[in-house]
Amino acid sequence: MKNVYWALLIIGIISCGAGQERAAGTFTRSIDHEFATGTDTLIIKPVNEKVYKIEKRSTYHRILNGQLKPPESHKQTWTGIMDEKAQLIKVENNGKILLFSDDQQRVMLGALEYELAADK
């Protein structure tokens, strides 16, 4: 009986950390249209079991009259709460929702789709 208790405790501890690792990562998308070209990056890091820090970095070049303008960069930092059942993180201060694909390789932020960046 004691062994069963310890086995369940260990499984519970491992599964608590598994959700954090699943949602964490760097996700990117390319921007390429007639008005701009660049990249968007979401860096998602666990703060604790349910809370995540999300950093959104955008770097792009505006295209004006067919000419590429100097790069512009923007950075925002958000805090979100993970809903494991729905596989999403809800950002508290702006109401944004990050929805994870079943395979955890993609994140949707509104209509924008980000893909998990390859490890370097």
Buried (B, 14 or more C-beta within 10 A) or exposed (E): EEEEEEEEEEEEEEEEEEBBEBBBBBBBBEBEEEEBBBEBBBBBEBEEEBBBBBBBBBBBBBBEEEEEEEEEEEEEEBEBEBEEEEBBBBBEEEEBBBBBEEEBEBBBBEEEEBBBEEEE
